Amino acid sequence: MTEPRFGRLLTAMVTPFTPDGELDLVRAQELALRLLDQGSEALVVCGTTGESPTVFYDDKLRLFAAVLEAVDGQAPIIANAGDNCTDDSVEFAKQVVRLGVDAVMAVVPYYNKPPQEGLYRHFGAIASAVDVPVVLYNIPGRCVVNLESATTIRLASDFENIVAVKEASSNLTQIASIIDAAPVGFEVLSGNDEDTLPMMGLGATGIISVASHIVGPQMAEMLNAQASGDHTRALKIHLELMPLFKALFMTANPIMVKKALELVGFPVGETRLPLISASADQTAELTRIMRHIGLID
């Protein structure tokens, strides 16, 4: 199994907001350190879980700078710089890199439904504009378009700083094709907590996780067990955590993980519209599951 560039457990960090909906940079710094203390080896900032569509560029830069200051080199910081406009993505990625991030992530352009050649040129333009590693992000459930395995492999082969893909397609056939044909050292990371164990069985190196906000030590133990060959232990943890994995996605992410953080005593504020707070029924079900697992009293 390929040694991981960023570690096995990466967390897609939520973005904390104040009661009036502004960025809470102090809480973001506290959260970053909390995640590292609980087993995260790298942080992905302002991705899907970080509500990137409703955090504008200037605030993203402030958020990246705050997290970098708090972490102070203890772990890699991967900043989501992708958008659905190539020119904007390129220019923003340049600004982000000047802050000192360790890598940038770029999502498949959403809404405009580019063909595969357009995706190749989009990601190629971003990679050519920066001198740090680039992580592709394939999440067809949100972006409509799937980054096909052939395109991922082509990008990995043609641009040496395209070093990984966050695969949230849940398409194990596609994922296996990437792992089989990509250049040596190119990493595939799970984008869904529940897919992590089967993907690692195919050769994925780890996870960009949501659940690690709540069960970081358990996730780290599962990943390390799987990587070391203790598949029985890894499967046991996976099955124990599966109800939580499901519960965190009973509605649009990150609504439920923000509620879960509140339930464990680390509130990070609400989501920004058009996302809304968890309903009473959703909160009750999440509470029941977290009690069953032993995460809260």
Beta strands, then each sheet from edge to edge (+ up, - down):
strand 1: 9-13
strand 2: 42-45
strand 3: 77-80
strand 4: 103-107
strand 5: 134-138
strand 6: 162-167
strand 7: 187-190
strand 8: 206-209
sheet 1: 1+ 2+ 3+ 4+ 5+ 6+ 7+ 8+ 1+
end
